[in-house]
């Protein structure tokens, strides 16, 4: 990819869940270059939970100059991302998306990989709330 891109961070209480959703989103966005996607799941010792240092490191890793979209699964992962944003510990242009974790991640990665700016990536992820299954 040329030029600045939106990076994606998936924050989950489980490293396995975050990594699996990242792999699925990358796979479904394939067919061309895929933006950087990082999984920030679990604690440093491999347990369930969230780790602010892991989230901040993941955001720095995927920062492609056009913002970082963060999707969180639930509870303390959301609170941890909000705290990092308030404390200005994430790259400039970082944003927590209000979207379902799996569907929102896929939509965000697909949109970002197509070159969409952060606002459009956020809109695509948030639109995933409207996906009907019946």
C-alpha angles and dihedrals in degrees: 000000000000125000129011118332136189112253122212128218121190112203118195138157086239126059090206092053094047093048093046094050090047091052092048093048092048091048094050092047092051121119094087139011114329122212120243111282122186129191115218103182136150130355130305091259093053097260132127116279140066131289120202093203092054091049094048092047091049091050091051090048095055098037103127097173099263099080137280122260114207123197119190129194105218151313114351094017089062091045092048093052090047090051092050090051092049092048090049092236096136128076117278111276095030115151135183108225122219097222141117108275103237103029092038092051092053092047092047094049093046093049095044091047088055088058099258118160120243094267092055092044089053092048092050092050094045091048087064087080087073096055107120121208098189 
